[in-house]
């Protein structure tokens, strides 16, 4: 666990090591490069010096190919890291698995249970769970064990899904967005939490129309406690209109919960009318979008118009958007007819395109949802990192100019 250089989070919490590629966005995986070169090199030195003890660094050799430095497909469970958030009392925003994927097929659901148990025991923290496999994340939430878990928590209906856990998926182009976003929307989130997208590395124009609905999540207004106490649900009956038994009502409720439908206490609904009650189920949506171009070796180009489009879509839907970086090779706007498809490069000093002071004014947007704000620290941290990058860029330019 360490303070992250990623602008949209606080610290990283690594609970697994290793991964495997699933789409074009993985082609230049920074985690694979980091683990396969730097970490593996450190592990070899520790092994040579006889100080290897199974640490996070040491397990790097188990998850990458010794010759190529690429992922070998093996996943290592970092059990030694599970208790890290429990030891930290100060409220913190954690990015879960910045170098791996919690919902990789080789991570057992039983282990994911342990990760969620830690998150449940630390309500002072906020967690960002980001996956490229949202279909497996959706499977996790609808499995019978988790439905039973929800039943056990029925005396405190706010306990599941966890109110301090944000669920997200990464997309890089339209095809991947169309494939993954529906699975993310099928995952249940609690009030106070939400769903988010990491549109990075952005490799093409992405239209999120129909998914960005800031306050239109699926929900059903019922008197939850009263429903169980009175052995029936207000508004949830058998097809013939008769009242359900307690068991039927509980099964119906948890079936609804497992599919991602929000159950809102009667009268607490923003769309509730005293005369007609809840206006019905509504469509779930994305609550936050992070966007950025690709950086690192062999980074692919990103048109600033693609980023601009994401910003405009989010603003139109009143969804917070966070522009992380323009990437190593940002391309300017262009007139396709006049320039025959040619887009000149936008030259930036920062090698990741992460210095906001170099960006066009309308791209300088870094919004964070209220549910992920802890004492305003996120804004200060983001500003501090931006300032640090800017100063580093200036120092580099001065050194280059001075010839040394």
C-alpha positions in Angstrom: 0.0 0.0 0.0 1.4 3.4 -1.0 0.4 6.9 -2.0 -0.5 6.8 -5.6 0.7 9.0 -8.4 -2.6 8.5 -10.1 -4.4 11.8 -9.9 -7.9 10.5 -9.3 -7.2 8.4 -6.2 -5.4 8.5 -2.9 -3.6 5.3 -2.3 -3.3 1.9 -4.0 -4.2 -1.4 -2.3 -2.8 -4.4 -4.2 -4.5 -7.6 -3.3 -3.5 -9.7 -6.3 -0.5 -9.8 -8.6 -0.4 -10.8 -12.3 -2.9 -10.4 -15.1 -3.5 -11.3 -18.8 -4.5 -9.2 -21.8 -8.1 -9.0 -22.8 -8.4 -6.1 -25.4 -6.6 -3.4 -27.3 -6.3 -1.3 -24.3 -3.9 -3.8 -22.8 -1.4 -3.7 -25.6 1.0 -1.3 -23.8 0.1 -2.3 -20.2 2.1 -0.1 -17.8 1.6 -2.6 -15.0 3.1 -5.4 -17.1 6.1 -3.2 -17.9 6.6 -2.1 -14.3 6.3 -5.6 -12.8 8.2 -7.4 -15.6 11.2 -5.0 -15.6 11.6 -3.0 -12.4 9.9 -5.3 -9.9 11.3 -8.5 -11.4 14.8 -7.0 -11.4 14.5 -6.1 -7.7 13.2 -9.6 -7.0 16.2 -11.2 -8.7 18.6 -9.0 -6.7 16.7 -9.9 -3.4 16.8 -13.6 -4.4 20.5 -13.4 -5.2 21.2 -11.6 -1.9 19.2 -14.2 0.1 16.7 -11.7 1.4 13.6 -12.8 -0.6 10.8 -13.5 1.8 7.7 -13.8 -0.3 6.9 -10.0 -0.4 4.9 -8.3 -3.1 8.2 -7.6 -4.9 9.3 -11.2 -4.7 6.1 -12.7 -6.2 6.8 -10.6 -9.3 8.9 -13.5 -10.6 5.9 -15.8 -10.4 3.6 -13.7 -12.6 5.8 -12.8 -15.5 7.7 -14.8 -18.1 11.4 -14.8 -17.2 12.6 -14.3 -20.8 10.0 -11.8 -22.1 9.0 -9.9 -18.9 5.4 -10.3 -20.1 2.5 -11.7 -18.0 2.6 -15.5 -17.9 -1.1 -15.8 -17.0 -0.4 -16.8 -13.3 -2.3 -14.9 -10.6 -0.9 -14.6 -7.1 -3.1 -13.8 -4.2 -1.5 -11.1 -2.0 -3.0 -12.3 1.3 -0.3 -10.4 3.2 -1.8 -7.1 2.1 -5.5 -7.8 3.0 -5.3 -6.1 6.4 -3.6 -2.9 5.3 -6.7 -0.7 5.2 -7.8 -2.0 8.6 -4.6 -0.6 10.1 -5.2 2.8 8.7 -7.7 4.9 10.7 -7.4 8.1 8.6 -10.2 8.2 5.9 -8.6 7.3 2.6 -9.6 6.7 -1.0 -8.1 3.4 -2.2 -7.7 2.2 -5.7 -8.0 -1.6 -5.5 -5.5 -3.4 -7.6 -3.8 -0.8 -9.7 -1.5 -3.5 -11.2 -3.9 -6.4 -11.5 -7.6 -7.2 -11.9 -9.7 -8.3 -8.9 -12.2 -10.0 -11.2 -9.6 -11.9 -13.3 -11.0 -15.5 -13.9 -8.3 -17.0 -11.7 -9.2 -15.0 -8.6 -11.6 -17.2 -6.6 -14.9 -15.6 -5.5 -14.0 -16.8 -2.0 -11.0 -14.5 -2.0 -13.0 -11.6 -3.4 -15.3 -12.2 -0.4 -12.3 -11.5 1.9 -11.5 -8.3 0.0 -15.1 -7.1 0.4 -15.1 -8.1 4.0 -12.1 -5.8 4.6 -14.0 -3.0 2.8 -17.1 -3.6 5.0 -15.0 -3.4 8.1 -13.5 0.0 7.1 -16.5 2.3 6.4 -14.2 5.3 6.9 -12.5 4.6 3.6 -13.7 4.8 0.0 -12.8 2.1 -2.5 -12.5 2.2 -6.2 -12.7 -1.2 -7.8 -11.8 -1.0 -11.5 -12.0 -4.1 -13.8 -11.7 -5.0 -17.5 -13.9 -7.9 -16.7 -17.3 -6.4 -15.6 -19.1 -9.5 -16.7 -17.4 -11.5 -14.0 -18.1 -8.7 -11.5 -21.8 -8.9 -12.3 -21.6 -12.7 -11.8 -20.1 -12.2 -8.4 -23.0 -10.1 -7.2 -25.8 -12.4 -8.3 -24.3 -15.6 -7.0 -26.3 -17.4 -4.3 -23.7 -16.8 -1.6 -24.0 -13.1 -1.9 -27.8 -13.2 -2.0 -27.6 -15.1 1.3 -25.2 -12.5 2.6 -27.7 -9.8 1.8 -30.3 -11.7 3.7 -28.1 -11.8 6.7 -27.8 -8.0 6.6 -31.5 -7.4 6.3 -31.6 -5.7 9.8 -29.4 -3.0 8.3 -30.4 -2.8 4.7 -27.7 -0.3 3.9 -24.9 -2.8 4.4 -25.1 -4.6 1.0 -24.1 -3.4 -1.5 -21.4 -1.6 0.5 -21.9 2.2 0.5 -18.2 2.9 0.4 -17.4 0.9 -2.7 -17.4 2.4 -6.2 -17.5 -0.1 -9.1 -15.9 0.7 -12.4 -14.8 -0.7 -15.8 -12.2 0.4 -18.3 -13.0 1.0 -21.9 -10.8 2.2 -24.8 -13.1 2.4 -27.8 -16.7 2.2 -28.9 -16.8 -1.6 -29.3 -15.4 -2.3 -25.9 -17.7 0.3 -24.3 -20.7 -1.3 -25.9 -19.6 -4.7 -24.6 -18.6 -3.8 -21.0 -20.9 -0.9 -19.9 -24.0 -3.1 -19.8 -22.3 -5.5 -17.5 -21.2 -2.7 -15.2 -24.8 -1.3 -15.1 -26.0 -4.8 -14.0 -23.8 -4.5 -10.8 -25.7 -3.2 -7.8 -24.3 -0.1 -6.0 -25.5 1.4 -2.8 -26.6 5.0 -2.1 -23.5 7.1 -1.5 -21.5 4.9 -3.9 -21.7 4.7 -7.7 -20.5 3.3 -11.0 -17.6 4.8 -12.9 -15.8 4.5 -16.2 -12.1 4.8 -16.9 -12.0 5.7 -20.6 -8.2 5.2 -20.9 -6.3 4.7 -22.9 -8.7 6.5 -25.3 -8.1 5.0 -28.7 -11.1 6.2 -30.6 -14.2 8.3 -30.3 -16.6 6.9 -27.7 -20.4 7.7 -27.6 -21.8 7.1 -24.1 -25.3 8.1 -25.1 -27.9 6.3 -23.0 -25.4 5.4 -20.2 -24.7 8.8 -18.7 -27.7 9.4 -16.4 -26.5 11.0 -13.2 -29.6 10.5 -11.1 -31.7 7.9 -13.0 -30.7 4.6 -11.4 -33.0 1.7 -11.3 -34.9 1.6 -8.0 -38.1 0.5 -6.4 -39.7 2.3 -3.5 -40.8 0.0 -0.7 -41.1 0.0 3.0 -38.2 -2.5 3.4 -38.4 -3.1 7.2 -42.2 -3.1 7.1 -42.3 -5.5 4.2 -40.3 -8.1 6.1 -42.0 -7.4 9.4 -45.5 -7.5 7.9 -44.7 -10.5 5.7 -45.5 -8.7 2.4 -44.2 -6.1 0.1 -46.0 -2.8 -0.6 -46.2 -2.9 -4.4 -44.6 -6.3 -4.8 -47.3 -9.0 -5.1 -48.1 -12.2 -6.9 -49.3 -12.0 -10.5 -52.9 -12.4 -9.2 -52.4 -9.3 -7.0 -52.5 -11.2 -3.7 -50.0 -10.5 -0.9 -46.8 -12.5 -0.8 -45.8 -14.7 2.1 -42.7 -13.6 4.1 -40.5 -16.1 2.2 -41.8 -15.1 -1.1 -41.3 -11.4 -0.2 -37.8 -12.0 0.9 -36.9 -14.0 -2.2 -38.5 -11.3 -4.4 -36.6 -8.5 -2.6 -33.2 -10.2 -2.8 -33.8 -11.2 -6.4 -34.4 -7.5 -7.2 -31.3 -6.4 -5.2 -29.1 -9.0 -6.9 -30.0 -7.7 -10.4 -28.8 -4.2 -9.5 -32.2 -2.6 -8.8 -31.9 -0.1 -6.0 -34.4 -0.5 -3.2 -35.2 2.9 -1.7 -37.0 3.3 1.6 -40.6 4.5 1.1 -40.7 8.4 1.0 -36.9 8.8 0.4 -37.2 8.6 -3.3 -36.5 11.8 -5.4 -39.2 10.7 -7.8 -41.9 9.8 -5.2 -45.4 11.3 -5.3 -47.7 11.1 -2.3 -50.7 10.4 -4.5 -49.2 7.9 -7.0 -46.2 6.6 -5.2 -42.9 5.8 -7.0 -43.1 6.6 -10.7 -41.5 3.2 -11.4 -38.2 1.7 -12.3 -35.6 3.9 -13.9 -32.5 3.2 -15.9 -29.2 2.8 -14.1 -26.3 5.0 -15.2 -22.7 6.0 -14.9 -21.9 8.3 -12.0 -18.3 9.4 -12.9 -16.1 9.3 -16.0 -12.3 9.4 -16.1 -10.7 10.0 -19.5 -7.1 10.2 -20.8 -4.8 9.4 -23.7 -2.1 6.8 -23.6 1.4 7.4 -22.3 4.6 5.3 -22.1 6.7 3.5 -24.7 4.9 2.9 -28.0 1.9 5.0 -26.9 -0.8 5.4 -29.4 -2.2 8.8 -30.5 -5.2 10.4 -28.9 -7.2 13.2 -30.6 -8.1 16.0 -28.2 -11.5 16.1 -29.9 -12.2 12.6 -28.5 -11.5 13.9 -25.0 -13.5 17.0 -25.7 -16.5 14.9 -26.8 -16.4 12.9 -23.5 -16.4 16.1 -21.5 -19.3 17.5 -23.5 -21.3 14.3 -23.1 -20.7 14.3 -19.3 -21.7 17.9 -18.9 -24.9 17.4 -20.9 -25.8 14.6 -18.5 -24.6 16.3 -15.3 -22.0 13.6 -14.7 -18.7 14.5 -13.1 -15.7 14.0 -15.5 -12.0 13.9 -14.7 -9.5 14.5 -17.5 -6.4 12.7 -16.3 -4.0 13.4 -19.2 -3.9 14.0 -22.9 -1.3 11.3 -23.5 2.1 11.1 -25.0 0.9 11.8 -28.5 -2.1 14.2 -28.4 -3.4 15.3 -31.8 -4.9 18.7 -32.4 -8.4 19.3 -33.8 -8.6 19.3 -37.5 -10.9 20.0 -40.4 -11.2 16.6 -42.0 -12.2 17.9 -45.5 -9.6 20.8 -45.6 -6.7 18.7 -44.1 -7.6 15.4 -45.7 -7.7 13.7 -42.4 -4.3 15.0 -41.2 -4.2 16.2 -37.5 -1.1 18.0 -36.3 0.4 16.9 -33.0 -0.1 19.0 -29.9 3.4 19.5 -28.5 3.6 19.3 -24.8 6.6 19.4 -22.4 5.1 16.8 -20.0 5.8 13.4 -21.4 2.4 12.1 -20.3 0.4 15.1 -21.2 -0.7 15.4 -17.6 0.3 19.1 -16.9 -3.1 20.9 -17.1 -1.4 24.3 -17.6 -0.4 23.1 -21.1 -3.9 22.0 -22.1 -6.6 23.9 -24.0 -8.7 25.8 -21.5 -11.9 23.7 -22.1 -10.1 20.4 -21.4 -9.0 21.5 -17.9 -11.7 19.6 -16.1 -11.1 17.4 -13.0 -14.3 16.8 -11.2 -14.8 14.2 -8.4 -18.1 13.0 -7.2 -19.2 14.0 -3.7 -19.1 10.3 -2.6 -15.4 10.1 -3.2 -14.4 13.3 -1.5 -12.9 13.1 1.9 -12.3 16.5 3.5 -11.3 18.1 0.1 -8.0 16.2 0.1 -8.6 14.9 -3.4 -8.6 18.3 -4.9 -5.5 19.4 -3.0 -3.7 16.2 -3.9 -4.6 16.6 -7.6 -3.5 20.2 -7.6 -0.2 19.3 -5.8 0.6 16.6 -8.4 -0.2 18.9 -11.3 2.1 21.6 -9.8 4.8 19.0 -9.2 4.6 17.8 -12.8 4.7 21.3 -14.1 7.8 22.1 -12.0 9.5 18.9 -13.2 8.7 19.8 -16.8 10.2 23.3 -16.4 13.3 21.9 -14.7 13.7 19.4 -17.5 13.3 22.2 -20.1 15.9 24.4 -18.3 18.4 21.5 -18.1 17.9 20.7 -21.8 18.2 24.4 -22.7 21.4 24.7 -20.7 22.9 21.7 -22.3 23.4 19.7 -19.1 
